[in-house]
Amino acid sequence: MSALAIVFMIISMLTIWGGLALALIHLSRHPEKTDDDVIEPAHSL
Amino acid sequence: MSSQSSTQGAPLASDKRETFSSRKLFILSAIGSAVGLGNIWRFPYVAYENGGGAFLIPYLVAILCAGIPLLFLDYAVGHRYRGSAPLSYRRANRKAEVLGWWQVLICFIIAIYYAAIIAWAAMYCWFSITKAWDKNPDGAGGFFMNDFLKVQEEVTVGFDFVGPVLIPMFAVWLIAIVIMVAGVNKGISRANAIFMPLLIIMFLVLVVQSVFLPGAIDGLNTFFTPNFEALKNPSVWAAAFGHIFFSLSVAFGIMVTYSSYMKRKSDLTGSGYVVAFANSSFELLAGIGVFAALGFMAYNANSSVDEVAVSGIGLAFIAFPTIVSQAPLGSVIGVLFFGSLVFAGLTSLISILEVIVAAFQDKLGWRRAPATLIVTIPVALISLALFPTTTGLYLLDTMDAFVNQFGILACALVIVIVLGAGLGMLPKLAKHLNRHSSIKVGTGWKVLVGGVGPAALGYMLINEVQTKMAEQYSGYPAWFNGVFGWGMAGALIVGAIILSMVPWSKKSKLDDPEFHQHKKNVEAEEIPEPAGKEY
């Protein structure tokens, strides 16, 4: 593999997989809110 | 509305609209919908053909400027108006109902042929073990066309059924109908909770196995080597926008329907980012796995990767079987690859069917099971009548090409124009998104959806019209493309107009008291200006 191809492989992985990691971290820092006026059904899963 | 069923006619819907029991299950189901056959067999070739490693730049621009903003638009419409596509658009504006029915009919067309491809992939799992194509003198290509599909020479529509395609297609429909009847939580959520982890594990194993094949490095070199000259070509940018648009399942009505099942205080934009980047992450993985395998194929044939690189049906059902026959532990590669296609396809198929089922369930006001059966059984029968035949491949090819361009693309363009410039709804929808979302949207989002969106979609549509007008698609007879391509695309619009004219009965969900309460709560939660981080 050429050096340029390796560099672009790493950039692609960092931006796309890194983007997913950041999105997941961001979401985990904002916990799910509950609809307080809604009675939660029993979870089936 | 009470939970009692009516004593006359079809049973009424139960009182409450189903919701995904957790955010995790919504995200998993949305990813299951977005990750489909295209991620595996389309993205690797599109990226390779449009600049290789350099494609990353237009690809990321397309995700951030069109994919994610349009995804948020779908989420906002479905979540605010809390209905299937026709009901949501109807609640947004009485005249907009037709757009929802257009999406329902587009999903109907996709569903009838999508099931056929899943059935082929399921059969190829078995063929990977027996390496059935080795016996054909013309190799995997000859096996696929002649031995398996028994494709006849004349391009027409016939009813000569092919048993080994009909039986697995019947099974696919049976599984899909069972999942759909079970509903959002017991069916769709549960199916995605099982199939998606399986898909990810199987695909990861496949990629690891592929990158250790001889020649794999050459494949990866071809895939990632950037061609910066390509970035000067507008068609490369159009390819990136087009790919992201189809890959993320925006404007199909799917995300409108799924987001209508989210809880009121959901973080719509935060979830959307996860869905969009998970979809792209899977595509990148597919690019690595597919090009590593193609590198091995080229190595074995003593040719270059450029000569063996293909996409779509050619990649899955001709190139991959060849790799299965030649690679060490080839049967394992085959089962993992075709199994992945089956799971990716099934999770997308159920999301496509949900658009249709939810629409009729809302309009008829029926309970889940009868509404599902009355919709899915006729869809399955039409699919089983048209595609497991000696002419099914031609029909699939034409319908797929035309419904994508003159169905989805055209419908998306109309929607962004109607919601943006036409009805001026973007400020209202931005307010809706900002109620509980962790990433706020503002002027930037409105410009992207109302300006960049229509410009990009319009450019792609004009290009496609010119291409399809210039020559007969796939060299098929004019009458065939006229009826099943242009005619079908036109019939979807006529059908949508007719369906939107059918009045909503008292039984329907149009005046659902639950929605009025939802609307009141939602409006009370709106904040006047975006605060915090802005899109």
Interface residues (C-beta under 8 A of the other chain):
Chain A: M1 S2 L4 A5 I6 F8 M9 I11 S12 M13 T15 I16 W17 G19 L20 L22 A23 L24 H26 L27 R29 H30 E32 K33 T34 D35 D37 V38 E40 P41 H43 S44 L45
Chain B: T19 S21 S22 R23 L25 G52 G53 A54 L56 L60 N185 K186 S189 R190 A193 I217 L220 N221 F223 F224 T225 P226 K263 R264 K265 S266 D267 G270 S271 Y273 V274 A276 F277 A278 S280 S281 L284 H436 S438 I439 N521
